[in-house]
Amino acid sequence: MIHVYDPTWRDAVAAFLLQQRSFAELNGQAPETFRDENVADFETEETVSLVFEDGDVIAVADLLKQHPVDGSLWLGLFIVDERLHGTGIATRLYEQLEQTVRSRRCSGSVSYRTMSGRVDFGSDKAMSMKKIPSRHGAITSMC
């Protein structure tokens, strides 16, 4: 289930982010710094942050409402629990995210393509993605 982040999710999201050590390492951050910066981002007015849960938090996404360069809705962060990597859940959650955005009648699209394949950190992997510009105009809010 997808939930819009609000302060009642703070502790669960903070605990989830702290467990995502490979993603923190990919960003060159200590897990605590990674957690603190992202929780702070989740609580700004410029973003719409989402929590995916299935009993526990299994993924988070942070969308910038209006990117400063092109005004589009920008998927700035999408993290799936490292324990679920390789299961296909990220693809399913991303599809749910895109469907949610479209079902709320937002104009434009949110599309990404793989930039450099998987980055390996021992047994952990991360995917690098790049936004494909929308041809349908800017999305100015999560609707």
N, C-alpha and C positions, 0 to 999 in steps of 0.2 A: 504494500500500500504506500502511496506517495502522500506526504504531508508537507504543507508549507511550514517552514521553520518559524518557531516563535520561542520566547525564552523558556517555556516549559521543556523544550528539547535540549537545552544547553548542556546539562550534565551528561546525557546519553551521547550527544554528538561529540562533546569533548573527550569522553572515554573512547569512542569509536576512532576519532582522529589520532589519539595517542597510540593506538594499536597499529596504525598504518605506517610502520617504520620504513618500508621500502619507498613509499611515496615521499616521505620526509627526506630521505637520503637523496632521492632523485632531485629534490629542490635544494639540496645542500644545506638542510636545516636539521637541528636536533628535533626529535619528536615533540618535545614540549613547546618549542618555538613554533613549529608547524601547527600544532593544535591551537595555541593562543592566537596566532595571526588569523587563522581561518575562522575560529569562533568569532573573533572581532569583526571579520568581513561579513559573516552571516548576519550580524546585528546592525548593519548599516542600512540606510534608506535607499541607497543606490542599487541594492541587489535584492533578488528574490532567491531565497535558499530553500532547498527541498531536502527532505529526509525520506529515505526509502526504508521501510521496516517490514520485517517478517518475524514478529516477536521481539527481535533486537534490531538495532540499526544495522543495515547491511550495505548501505551506500548513502552518499550525500552528493548534492549538486549545488553549485552556486552560479546564478545567472545575473550578469550585469544588465540592468534594465535598458540602458542606452549606452552603447560603446561610444567613446569620445571621437573615434575616427569616422565611423560610418552610421552611427545612430542605431545599429541593430542590437537585438537581444544577443548577448554573448555568453556562451557557456564557458565560464572561467575555470570551473573546477568540477570534476566528476570522478569520484573515488568509490570503488567497490571494495568491500572487505577483502584483504589479501588472501584470506582463507578460501575465498570463493573464486579466485582467479582460475581460468581454464575450464570453468563449468558452463560457460555461455550465459551466465546471469547478467553480465555487463551489457551484452547485446540486448537482452530482453528488457532490462531496466531503461536503457537508452531509448528503445522503441516506445516504452511507456511514457517517458519524458517527452519525446517528440509528439506523441499522440495527445498528451495532455495540453501541450502548448497549442497545437492545431485545433483541438476541440474547444478551446476557449476563444476561438475565432481570431487568434492573433494573425496579423498579416506577416508575410515573409516566411522564411524557413530557417531552421537551424541545421546546418549540414557540416560534416567534418570528413576529412580523409586522413589516412595514415601517412605520417611524414617519414618516419625512419624505421618503421617496424617496431619490434619489441626491444626494450632495453633490459638486459639481464643483470640481476643482482643476486648471483648464486642461484638459489631455487626460486627467487622472486622475480617477477617480470612486470614491466610497465609499458604502456602503449603511448606513443607520442602522436598527437593528432593536430591538424591544422584546420581552421575554419575555411569553408568555401563561401565566398560572398553570396548574399541573397540577391536574386534577380527581382524580387517582388516588393521591395521597399523595406523600410525600417520597422522594427517592432519597438514601440516606445514604452511598453509596460507588459507585465505578465497577464494582463487583462482581467 
